Amino acid sequence: MAKRPKLTDMQIQVIVTNELSNANVTASSPTFLRDPLAYYLGLPNGSEVVGRSQITSTDVADAIEWIIPQIMKSFTQNNEIVVFDAVNEQDTKQAELESEYVYDILMKKNNGFILIHQFVKDALMQRNGVLKVYYEDNEDITYEEYTGLNEVQLQMLLADKEVELMKMTQNEFIDNNGQLQTEYDVKISITKKSGKICIDPVPPEQFRVSSQHNSIDLSNARFSAHIVTKSVSDLREEGFDEKIIEKLPATDLIRSAYRFYMQNEPTLIPVTFPDDVSSKLVEIGECFLRCDRNGDGFAELLKVTTAGVQPVTDILEIMEVEDNPWISTTAILMSHKYQGISIYDRLKQVQDNKTALIRNIMDNIYLQNNQIMKVVEGQVNIDDLLTSRPGAKYRMKRLDALEVLVTPPVGQAGFEMMTYLDRVRAGRVGVSPEGNASPEHIGDRVGSEGVDRMMNAQEELVGLIIRVICETGIKPLMCKIRDLAMKHFDVAEDFNFRGEWVKVNPSSWIPRVKSSVRVGTGSGDTRAKQAALQNIMAMQEKIMGMPGQALCNPSKIYATLDDACKFAGLNGASKYFVNPDSPEGQQATQQAGQKSQEEQQKQEQMSIEQMRQQAELAKSATTTAEAEQKNVTLKAMVDFAKHNHALEKLKLDTEIAHLKHQLESAKWLTTGVSARKDKQDQLDFDYDKLHTDSALKLVELEAKANQDEKENFLAAQQTVELEEESEGGANE
């Protein structure tokens, strides 16, 4: 392909001027911008008649203000509006981290609530909302002064790349050792460079897009532009040619003035002081144009900064860029068009009809309170009739000179028409004063399931609006923030990810082409998901109680709790539960395992001790039984010994009695006295010996029986004490 000549700056200026004059003429027209705001504010619509009611219905404002809370609740209550999809199992946690980090940039570093509110309200009221997303380098310069620095200290101070020497004074003196010394007094500037991802809501009157663009997605728009007002001082700081910017005419801010005077706020044209050119406000066009500037046959995306808009007077800068910074959304999509349908477009007719109906009802009420009078000319004082007030007195010459012309009331039909229009409004935008649905209008022709279906149908209309705004606006916004972070953030920073501080370095992230939206489809769908989660938690609780189950674990239970918290409007379960996969959760799991192991060991020791005590008790019981058996045996032996002793005693007593009898018999004999005496002595000796031996043996048997009984008693008492000690240890 033959290379064509490059486009000159003048040729590009002509192209930009032509594109600006033809870009989105309808959106930039005053009527297109003023009418939705007038209907939102309930301003007169031009059909008012002097002397009649001029009240205006505010259906557009009511519907917008009923829808916005639901949208803001969906976008700001948790950090999972849009999540980036993982590319594999190992990438799951990283994808979740990136999703939360990008959401943090939107909500905390850019005042995301206000940005989203303005973005959404422009879409609901004026068809399209536009955001400008870009990266901005900042330089913070501070000045410091130091005195009495030596050579080493001076070199260390100036070694910092952020330090620039502004002024230096050299002082020489003789020290105490007679040496020549030098000190320096310096003034330095310290430049701290930083960057930030900026998100700016663009007012609809300041935005332009090619009239041939046929998609809500502006990434491939052939031409787009932001008409912005800046001061000459701002343009100087950006490095533009001072000769051009100083001769630019001051702007009158007429394009944005309607926002103020329509709300009865004063609008003053800014005063320009000839002696202070830097404060003059001028109009600048930041235009993004696709054209073949270098002549290679392929269109490049150029950012063309122009001085003036209609017409373009000068080109301040031309630079090639990778993509444009625009994010656009709408409430109701229109196929193959950039502009969608707003709530104003849907309810303009309803508001006009309700305004006319309310005015007629009010006029009817006024006429009923101030009836029309038929008067006989010349018979009534007309001045009395000119003022209508309660208890008024009319001067008449005849009683029949004045007659009331009765005005019939509007009746029930007028109020039924009001109810009908309210139902039309609810059907068109999905909201009503009673909420997202109006079940009292359904009647008894359907069952509870039919009521739920009809209510969910209206809820899902608002849910669809939320989903469209998220898919067309919030999702591309999150992706653009991520791309800018990858491109410009090359220093790791600390980030609190679900209670865990981690290092985040977006420059090391991998490219992602997939992301998922997790809002929209209506509150009925949310309630169904909450009910499903409750059933899942009940099943998980039942499964966890089963021995040896492998279907559920703490991580699965935490995931269920996390989803339940998010569907309840919270930021997740990390604030209320410990994630078992986090370091804190792993530490808690480890501690719980150690505690469980210690408890198990303690239980085992207690079981062993209990078994030992039971063995000792059994042994003690055996010993006690043996002692009792021995005691019984000994007692039987003692009883047997006593019995033998009694028998021996009886035998001895018998023998003694027999000997006594023989002795007495011997005394009666007269012969053999000395022989008898010797025999008597022998019998006496035998008797004494037998009596002594019997007594000794009896004492010996009694002592032995007493000793055995005492030993058995002590053994039994010791056994009882051991049993009591064992029982006391078991109880402890």
C-alpha positions in Angstrom: 0.0 0.0 0.0 1.4 3.3 -1.1 1.9 5.7 1.9 -0.2 8.8 1.9 1.0 12.2 3.0 0.7 12.9 6.7 -2.1 15.1 7.9 -1.1 18.6 8.9 -2.3 20.2 12.1 -4.6 22.5 10.0 -6.2 19.5 8.4 -6.8 17.9 11.7 -8.3 21.1 13.0 -10.7 21.2 10.1 -11.7 17.5 10.8 -12.3 18.2 14.5 -14.3 21.3 13.7 -16.5 19.3 11.4 -17.0 16.5 13.9 -17.8 18.9 16.7 -20.5 20.6 14.6 -22.2 17.3 13.8 -21.7 15.4 17.0 -24.7 14.5 19.0 -26.6 17.6 18.1 -29.8 16.5 20.0 -28.0 15.8 23.3 -26.2 19.2 23.2 -29.4 21.2 22.4 -30.7 23.4 25.3 -34.3 22.0 25.0 -33.1 18.4 25.3 -31.2 19.3 28.5 -33.8 21.6 30.1 -37.0 19.6 29.6 -36.0 16.6 31.7 -34.8 18.8 34.5 -38.0 20.9 34.3 -40.1 17.8 34.6 -37.9 16.6 37.5 -38.3 19.9 39.3 -42.1 20.1 38.6 -41.8 23.4 36.8 -44.7 24.8 34.8 -45.0 23.1 31.4 -46.4 26.0 29.4 -50.1 25.0 29.4 -51.0 27.1 32.4 -54.1 29.3 32.2 -54.4 32.5 34.2 -57.0 32.1 36.9 -56.9 28.4 37.0 -54.9 25.8 38.9 -51.2 25.7 37.9 -50.2 22.7 40.1 -47.8 20.2 38.4 -47.4 16.5 39.1 -43.8 15.3 39.9 -44.0 11.7 38.6 -40.6 11.9 36.9 -38.8 13.0 40.2 -40.8 10.5 42.3 -39.8 7.6 40.1 -36.2 8.6 39.9 -35.9 9.1 43.6 -37.6 5.7 44.2 -35.2 3.9 41.9 -31.9 5.5 43.0 -31.9 4.1 46.5 -32.2 0.6 45.1 -29.4 1.2 42.6 -27.1 2.8 45.2 -27.8 0.0 47.6 -26.8 -2.6 45.0 -23.6 -0.8 44.1 -22.3 0.4 47.5 -23.4 -2.2 50.2 -20.8 -4.8 49.3 -17.6 -4.9 47.3 -18.7 -7.6 44.8 -20.5 -5.5 42.2 -18.2 -6.8 39.5 -15.7 -9.6 40.1 -12.8 -10.7 37.8 -12.9 -14.3 36.8 -10.0 -16.6 37.7 -8.1 -18.3 34.9 -7.5 -21.5 37.0 -8.0 -22.9 40.5 -4.7 -21.4 41.8 -5.8 -17.9 40.5 -9.1 -17.8 42.5 -7.8 -15.9 45.5 -5.7 -13.5 43.3 -8.8 -12.7 41.2 -10.8 -12.0 44.4 -8.0 -9.8 45.6 -7.9 -7.7 42.4 -11.7 -7.3 42.5 -11.6 -5.9 46.0 -8.5 -3.7 45.3 -10.2 -2.1 42.2 -13.4 -1.5 44.1 -11.4 0.1 46.9 -9.9 2.5 44.3 -13.4 3.4 43.1 -15.1 3.9 46.5 -12.3 5.2 48.8 -9.8 6.9 46.6 -12.3 8.7 44.3 -15.4 9.2 46.6 -17.2 6.5 44.7 -20.7 7.0 46.2 -21.0 10.6 44.8 -19.5 9.5 41.4 -22.0 6.6 41.0 -24.9 8.8 42.2 -24.2 11.5 39.6 -23.5 8.9 36.9 -26.8 7.0 37.6 -28.9 10.2 38.0 -27.7 11.5 34.6 -28.7 8.2 33.0 -32.1 8.2 34.7 -33.0 11.8 33.9 -31.1 12.7 30.7 -30.7 9.3 28.9 -27.0 8.8 29.3 -24.5 9.2 32.1 -20.8 9.6 31.3 -17.6 9.1 33.4 -14.1 10.2 32.4 -11.4 7.8 33.8 -7.8 8.6 33.5 -4.4 8.5 35.3 -3.0 11.8 36.5 0.6 12.5 37.6 0.9 14.9 40.4 3.9 16.8 41.7 4.0 18.2 45.3 6.7 20.8 45.7 7.9 21.9 49.2 10.7 24.3 50.1 13.1 23.9 53.0 16.1 25.9 54.3 19.2 24.6 56.1 22.1 26.5 57.8 25.5 25.5 59.0 25.9 22.4 56.8 29.4 21.0 56.2 30.6 19.5 52.9 29.5 15.9 53.8 26.1 17.0 55.0 25.6 19.1 51.8 26.5 16.2 49.5 24.2 13.8 51.4 21.3 16.3 51.1 21.8 16.9 47.4 22.2 13.2 46.6 18.4 12.7 46.8 17.0 12.9 43.3 13.9 14.6 44.6 15.9 17.5 46.0 16.8 20.6 43.9 19.2 23.3 45.1 17.5 26.7 44.9 20.0 29.0 46.7 23.3 28.4 48.5 25.5 30.7 50.6 29.1 29.8 51.5 30.6 30.9 54.9 34.3 30.4 55.8 35.7 30.6 59.3 38.7 29.5 61.4 38.0 26.7 64.0 39.6 26.2 67.4 42.4 24.3 65.9 43.3 27.1 63.5 41.9 25.2 60.5 39.9 26.9 57.7 36.4 25.5 57.6 33.5 26.1 55.3 29.7 26.0 56.1 26.8 26.2 53.7 23.4 27.8 54.1 21.0 26.4 51.4 17.4 26.6 50.2 16.1 23.5 48.4 12.9 22.3 46.8 11.6 18.8 47.3 9.5 17.4 44.5 7.3 14.4 45.4 5.9 12.7 42.4 2.7 10.7 42.8 0.0 9.4 40.6 -3.7 8.8 41.0 -6.5 7.2 39.0 -9.1 9.9 38.5 -12.8 9.4 37.8 -14.8 12.5 36.8 -18.6 12.6 36.1 -19.1 14.5 32.9 -22.2 16.7 32.6 -24.2 15.8 29.5 -23.9 19.3 28.1 -20.1 19.0 28.1 -20.0 15.7 26.2 -20.0 15.1 22.5 -20.0 11.9 20.5 -20.3 11.1 16.8 -23.9 11.2 15.7 -23.2 8.0 13.7 -22.1 6.0 16.8 -24.5 3.2 17.3 -23.5 1.6 20.6 -23.5 2.5 24.3 -19.9 1.3 24.3 -17.7 4.3 23.6 -14.4 2.4 23.3 -14.7 2.3 19.5 -16.3 5.6 18.9 -14.9 7.4 15.9 -15.1 10.8 17.6 -15.8 11.9 21.2 -15.0 15.1 23.1 -15.3 16.8 26.4 -15.9 20.5 26.4 -14.3 21.7 29.6 -13.7 25.1 31.2 -10.2 25.8 32.5 -8.4 28.9 33.6 -5.4 30.3 31.8 -3.3 29.4 34.9 -4.3 25.7 34.6 -3.4 25.7 30.9 0.0 27.2 31.7 0.7 24.5 34.2 -0.1 21.9 31.6 2.6 23.4 29.4 0.5 24.8 26.5 1.6 27.7 24.4 1.0 31.0 26.3 0.6 33.1 23.2 -2.4 31.0 22.2 -4.1 30.6 25.5 -3.8 34.3 26.5 -5.6 35.5 23.4 -8.6 33.1 23.9 -11.9 34.7 24.6 -13.4 34.2 28.1 -16.3 31.8 28.3 -19.8 32.8 29.5 -20.6 29.4 31.0 -23.9 29.5 29.2 -24.1 25.8 28.6 -24.2 25.0 32.3 -26.3 28.0 33.4 -29.6 26.2 32.9 -28.9 24.0 35.9 -28.8 27.1 38.2 -31.5 29.4 36.9 -34.0 26.6 36.6 -33.7 26.2 40.3 -33.9 30.0 40.9 -30.2 30.3 41.7 -28.4 33.4 40.5 -26.1 32.9 37.5 -23.5 35.5 37.0 -21.1 35.8 34.0 -17.6 35.7 35.4 -15.8 39.0 35.5 -12.4 39.1 33.8 -9.9 41.5 35.2 -7.4 42.8 32.5 -4.6 42.9 35.1 -5.0 39.2 36.0 -5.1 37.2 32.8 -4.3 34.0 34.7 -7.8 33.8 36.2 -9.6 34.1 32.9 -11.8 31.1 32.1 -11.6 29.7 28.6 -13.3 26.8 26.8 -11.1 23.9 25.8 -12.0 20.8 23.8 -10.4 17.4 24.7 -11.3 15.5 21.5 -10.6 11.9 20.7 -10.4 11.3 17.0 -9.7 8.2 14.9 -7.8 9.2 11.7 -4.8 8.3 9.6 -2.4 11.0 10.7 0.8 9.3 9.6 -0.5 8.1 6.2 0.1 4.4 6.8 -3.5 3.5 5.8 -4.6 2.7 9.3 -6.5 5.1 11.6 -4.9 5.9 15.0 -6.7 7.2 18.0 -5.5 10.8 18.6 -6.2 13.1 21.6 -6.6 16.5 20.1 -6.7 19.4 22.6 -8.4 22.4 20.9 -8.7 26.0 21.9 -12.4 27.0 21.4 -15.1 24.7 20.2 -17.4 26.5 17.8 -15.3 27.2 15.9 -12.0 25.7 16.8 -9.5 28.5 16.7 -6.2 26.6 17.5 -4.8 23.2 18.1 -3.0 23.1 21.5 -1.8 19.5 21.4 -2.0 16.3 19.3 -0.9 13.0 20.8 -1.5 9.4 20.0 -3.2 7.4 22.8 -4.2 3.8 23.4 -7.9 4.3 24.2 -10.3 7.0 25.2 -11.3 7.6 28.8 -15.1 7.4 28.5 -17.6 5.1 30.3 -21.2 5.6 29.4 -24.4 4.0 30.7 -28.2 4.4 30.3 -31.3 3.1 32.1 -33.1 1.5 29.2 -31.1 0.3 26.2 -32.0 1.1 22.6 -30.7 -1.3 20.0 -28.0 0.1 17.7 -28.0 3.5 19.4 -25.8 5.4 21.8 -28.7 7.2 23.5 -31.0 5.1 25.5 -34.4 5.9 27.1 -34.6 7.8 30.3 -37.2 7.8 33.1 -38.3 11.2 31.8 -39.0 9.7 28.4 -41.1 6.9 29.9 -43.1 9.1 32.3 -43.4 12.5 30.4 -46.9 11.5 29.1 -48.0 10.2 32.5 -46.9 13.4 34.2 -48.6 15.6 31.6 -51.9 13.6 32.0 -51.7 13.6 35.8 -50.9 17.3 35.8 -54.0 18.1 33.6 -56.2 15.8 35.8 -55.0 17.3 39.1 -55.6 20.8 37.8 -59.1 20.0 36.8 -59.8 18.4 40.1 -58.4 21.4 41.9 -60.4 23.8 39.7 -63.5 21.8 40.5 -62.8 22.0 44.3 -62.2 25.8 43.9 -65.5 26.2 42.1 -67.4 24.2 44.7 -65.9 26.5 47.4 -66.4 29.6 45.3 -69.7 29.0 43.3 -70.6 30.9 40.2 -73.4 33.4 40.8 -76.2 34.5 38.5 -77.0 38.1 39.1 -79.9 40.4 38.1 -78.2 43.4 36.7 -78.7 46.6 38.8 -80.2 44.6 41.7 -76.9 43.5 43.4 -73.8 45.4 44.5 -71.2 44.0 42.2 -68.3 45.1 44.4 -69.5 42.7 47.1 -69.3 39.8 44.6 -65.8 40.5 43.5 -64.4 39.2 46.8 -65.2 35.6 47.7 -64.7 34.7 51.3 -66.4 32.6 53.9 -69.4 34.4 55.5 -69.4 37.1 52.9 -72.4 39.5 52.8 -74.0 40.6 49.5 -76.2 43.7 49.2 -79.3 43.0 47.1 -82.5 45.0 46.3 -84.6 41.9 45.7 -84.3 38.4 47.2 -84.3 36.7 43.8 -81.6 39.0 42.4 -78.8 36.5 43.2 -78.8 32.7 42.4 -76.0 30.1 42.8 -75.0 28.2 39.7 -74.2 24.8 41.2 -70.9 23.1 40.0 -71.2 19.3 40.1 -68.2 17.6 41.6 -65.8 15.6 39.5 -66.9 12.4 41.2 -65.2 9.1 41.6 -64.2 8.8 38.0 -61.5 11.5 38.4 -59.9 9.7 41.3 -60.1 6.3 39.5 -58.3 7.9 36.6 -55.5 9.1 39.0 -55.2 5.5 40.3 -55.0 4.2 36.8 -52.2 6.6 35.9 -50.3 5.6 39.0 -50.6 2.0 37.8 -49.4 3.0 34.4 -46.4 4.7 36.0 -45.6 1.6 38.1 -45.8 -0.6 35.0 -43.5 1.6 33.0 -40.7 2.1 35.6 -41.4 -0.7 38.1 -41.8 1.5 41.2 -44.7 3.1 43.1 -45.3 4.7 46.5 -46.2 1.3 48.0 -42.9 -0.2 46.8 -41.8 -2.1 43.8 -45.1 -3.7 43.3 -48.8 -3.0 44.0 -50.4 -6.2 45.1 -53.7 -4.5 46.1 -54.4 -4.0 42.4 -54.0 -7.6 41.5 -57.3 -8.8 43.0 -58.3 -12.3 44.0 -58.1 -13.9 40.5 -54.7 -15.5 41.1 -53.2 -17.4 44.0 -50.2 -16.6 46.1 -47.8 -17.8 43.3 -49.5 -15.6 40.8 -49.2 -12.6 43.1 -45.5 -13.4 43.5 -45.1 -13.6 39.8 -46.8 -10.2 39.2 -44.9 -8.5 42.0 -41.6 -10.0 40.8 -42.3 -8.8 37.2 -42.3 -5.2 38.5 -39.4 -5.8 40.8 -37.4 -7.3 37.9 -38.0 -4.2 35.8 -36.0 -2.2 38.3 -33.6 -5.1 38.6 -33.1 -5.0 34.8 -32.3 -1.3 35.0 -29.7 -2.0 37.7 -28.2 -4.8 35.6 -28.0 -2.6 32.5 -26.3 0.2 34.4 -23.9 -2.3 35.9 -23.1 -4.1 32.6 -22.7 -1.0 30.5 -21.2 1.4 33.1 -19.8 -0.2 36.3 -18.3 -3.3 34.6 -16.3 -1.3 32.0 -15.4 1.2 34.7 -13.9 -1.5 36.9 -12.0 -3.0 34.0 -10.6 0.4 33.0 -9.5 1.1 36.6 -7.7 -2.3 36.6 -6.0 -1.6 33.3 -4.8 1.8 34.5 -3.5 0.3 37.7 -1.5 -2.3 35.8 0.0 0.3 33.6 0.9 3.0 36.1 1.2 1.3 39.6 4.6 -0.3 39.8 5.2 0.0 43.6 3.8 -2.6 46.0 1.5 -1.2 48.6 -0.2 -2.7 51.7 -3.8 -3.7 51.3 -6.2 -5.2 53.9 -7.8 -8.2 52.1 -10.5 -9.7 54.2 -8.7 -9.1 57.4 -5.3 -10.1 56.1 -2.7 -7.5 55.2 -1.0 -8.3 51.8 1.3 -6.6 49.4 -0.4 -5.6 46.1 1.6 -4.7 43.0 -0.8 -4.3 40.0 2.1 -4.1 37.5 2.6 -7.9 38.1 -1.0 -8.8 37.4 -1.9 -11.0 34.4 -4.3 -9.7 31.7 -8.0 -10.7 32.2 -10.7 -10.7 29.6 -13.6 -12.0 31.7 -15.5 -10.5 34.6 -18.9 -11.2 36.2 -21.7 -8.9 37.3 -23.4 -9.9 40.6 -26.2 -7.4 40.8 -29.6 -6.9 39.2 -32.6 -9.1 38.5 -34.8 -7.7 41.3 -35.3 -8.1 45.0 -37.5 -11.1 44.5 -34.5 -13.0 43.1 -32.4 -11.9 46.1 -35.0 -13.2 48.5 -35.1 -16.5 46.6 -31.3 -16.8 46.9 -31.4 -16.0 50.6 -33.9 -18.7 51.1 -31.8 -21.1 49.1 -28.7 -20.3 51.2 -30.7 -21.0 54.4 -31.6 -24.4 53.1 -28.0 -25.0 52.1 -26.8 -24.1 55.6 -29.3 -26.4 57.2 -28.1 -29.3 54.9 -24.5 -28.4 55.8 -25.2 -28.6 59.5 -26.8 -32.0 59.0 -23.9 -33.3 56.9 -21.3 -32.1 59.4 -22.9 -34.2 62.1 -22.5 -37.4 60.1 -19.4 -39.4 61.0 -16.8 -39.8 58.3 -18.6 -37.5 55.8 -16.6 -36.0 52.9 -19.2 -33.6 51.4 -18.6 -30.5 53.6 -15.8 -28.7 55.3 -15.2 -25.4 57.1 -14.3 -23.6 53.9 -17.6 -24.6 52.2 -19.5 -23.4 55.3 -17.7 -20.1 55.3 -18.5 -19.6 51.6 -22.2 -20.1 52.3 -22.0 -17.6 55.2 -20.1 -15.1 53.0 -22.8 -15.3 50.3 -25.5 -15.0 52.9 -24.0 -11.8 54.3 -23.6 -10.3 50.8 -27.2 -11.0 49.8 -28.2 -9.4 53.1 -26.5 -6.2 52.0 -23.3 -6.6 54.0 -19.7 -6.6 52.8 -19.2 -10.3 53.4 -18.6 -12.7 56.3 -15.0 -11.6 57.1 -16.2 -9.1 59.7 -18.3 -11.7 61.6 -16.6 -15.0 61.0 -13.0 -16.3 60.6 -12.1 -17.5 57.1 -10.6 -21.0 57.6 -8.3 -20.4 54.6 -6.8 -17.1 56.0 -3.7 -17.2 58.2 -5.9 -16.4 61.2 -8.2 -19.2 60.3 -5.3 -21.6 59.8 -3.8 -20.6 63.1 -7.1 -21.1 64.8 -7.5 -24.5 63.1 -4.0 -25.5 64.2 -4.7 -24.3 67.8 -8.0 -26.2 67.8 -6.2 -29.3 66.5 -3.6 -29.0 69.2 -6.3 -28.4 71.9 -8.3 -31.4 70.6 -5.1 -33.5 70.7 -4.4 -32.3 74.2 -8.0 -33.1 75.2 -7.7 -36.5 73.6 -4.4 -37.2 75.5 -6.0 -35.9 78.7 -9.0 -38.1 78.1 -6.7 -41.1 77.4 -4.8 -40.4 80.7 -8.1 -40.1 82.6 -9.2 -43.4 81.0 -5.9 -45.1 82.1 -6.1 -43.6 85.6 -9.7 -44.7 85.8 -8.8 -48.2 84.7 -5.9 -48.3 87.3 -8.3 -47.2 90.0 -10.8 -49.7 89.0 -8.1 -52.4 89.1 -7.0 -51.2 92.6 -10.6 -51.2 93.7 -11.1 -54.8 92.3 -7.8 -55.8 94.0 -9.0 -54.1 97.2 -12.3 -55.9 97.0 -10.5 -59.2 96.5 -8.2 -58.5 99.5 -11.2 -57.5 101.6 -13.0 -60.7 100.6 -9.9 -62.8 101.3 -9.5 -61.0 104.7 -13.1 -61.7 105.5 -12.7 -65.3 104.5 -9.6 -65.6 106.6 -11.4 -63.9 109.5 -14.2 -66.4 109.2 -11.7 -69.3 109.1 -9.8 -68.0 112.1 -13.0 -67.4 114.0 -14.0 -71.0 113.2 -10.6 -72.1 114.4 -10.9 -70.1 117.6 -14.4 -71.5 118.2 -13.0 -75.0 117.5 -10.1 -74.3 120.0 -12.6 -73.0 122.6 -14.7 -76.1 122.0 -11.6 -78.4 122.5 -10.6 -76.4 125.5 -14.1 -76.9 126.9 -13.9 -80.6 126.2 -10.4 -80.8 127.8 -11.6 -78.8 130.8 -14.6 -81.1 131.1 -12.3 -84.1 130.9 -10.0 -82.6 133.5 -12.8 -81.8 135.7 -14.0 -85.3 135.4 -10.6 -86.7 136.2 -10.3 -84.3 139.2 -13.6 -85.4 140.4 -12.6 -89.0 140.0 -9.3 -88.4 141.9 -11.2 -86.6 144.6 -13.4 -89.5 144.9 -10.5 -91.9 145.1 -8.9 -89.6 147.7 -11.9 -89.7 149.8 -12.2 -93.4 149.5 -8.5 -93.7 150.5 -9.1 -91.6 153.6 -11.7 -94.1 154.8 -9.3 -96.9 154.7 -7.5 -97.6 157.9 -4.8 -99.7 156.6 -1.7 -98.7 154.9 -1.7 -95.3 156.3 1.8 -94.3 155.2 1.2 -95.9 151.8 -2.0 -94.1 151.6 -0.3 -90.9 152.6 2.3 -91.2 149.8 -0.4 -92.0 147.4 -2.3 -89.0 148.6 0.6 -86.8 148.1 1.2 -88.2 144.6 -2.5 -87.6 143.8 -2.3 -84.1 145.2 0.8 -83.4 143.0 -0.9 -84.8 139.9 -4.0 -82.8 140.6 -2.1 -79.6 141.0 0.0 -80.2 137.9 -3.1 -81.1 135.8 -4.9 -78.0 137.1 -1.9 -75.8 136.2 -1.3 -77.3 132.8 -5.0 -76.9 132.0 -5.0 -73.2 133.0 -1.8 -72.5 131.0 -3.2 -74.1 127.9 -6.5 -72.3 128.3 -4.6 -68.9 128.6 -2.5 -69.8 125.6 -5.5 -70.6 123.4 -7.3 -67.4 124.5 -4.2 -65.2 123.7 -3.8 -66.8 120.3 -7.5 -66.3 119.5 -7.3 -62.6 120.6 -4.2 -62.0 118.5 -5.8 -63.6 115.4 -8.9 -61.5 115.9 -6.9 -58.3 116.2 -4.9 -59.0 113.1 -8.1 -59.7 111.1 -9.6 -56.5 112.3 -6.6 -54.4 111.4 -6.5 -56.0 107.9 -10.2 -55.4 107.3 -9.8 -51.8 108.5 -6.9 -51.1 106.1 -8.9 -52.6 103.2 -11.8 -50.2 103.9 -9.4 -47.2 104.1 -7.9 -48.2 100.7 -11.4 -48.5 99.2 -12.4 -45.0 100.5 -9.2 -43.4 99.1 -9.8 -45.1 95.7 -13.4 -43.8 95.6 -12.2 -40.3 96.6 -9.6 -40.3 93.7 -12.1 -41.5 91.2 -14.6 -38.7 92.2 -11.8 -36.1 91.8 
